Amino acid sequence: MSFISLLQTAGGSSSILMSVLPFGLIIIIFYFFIIRPQNKKQKETEKMLSALKKGDKVVTIGGIHGVISSTKEKTVIVKVDDDAKIEFSRNAIATVVTEKVEKPGKGDKKSDKAEAASTAETESKTETDSSTEENK
């Protein structure tokens, strides 16, 4: 009887491993797809909040747009109009607005298509002009 119970125990340990393995894989997947990116984003937000300075254009969590007029240790004063200033907790700042001027470049698909169309149009006009001159 003791030999049979040992075989059952040995067989049971492999079934325990097979039942624990999927849970381990799920935990690893959660870590790499949910926990790790969230921690990374939180660190970036903390870095952004600590780097706030006078003159930065910001948007609050509530959607208020303004310019930082002064900063304190835990709060910032945001100028939303000529005469209106509001004091917010630093944690209430959602983003710092950076204005980027987009110039059409070589990587822009619309400018590439427009450039190709204008080149083709110019070539067709040139061919038409040269063929009309030959006919004269």
C-alpha angles and dihedrals in degrees: 000000000000091000091054092049089051091053091049091050092049091049090046094057092058091049089050089053091049091051094047096045096072091051090051091051091049090052091050091049091049090051096052098038103035117011100041097048090046092053090048092051091047091054091050091050092050090050091050092049093049091050095055112129141172113290097027115136109229142179119213127219087257091056099255113149120208149126124264109246097179140353133220131186097273102007141048129208111226122200107216099169138005093277102018123090124170127194114224134181110251089241090062092067109099102181144354109233116229115187113219120190108217115216118192106248141166092283093056109101094201093053091046091052092045091048092049091048093049091047091050090047092050091049093050091050090050091050091047092048093048092048092050090050090051091051092054 
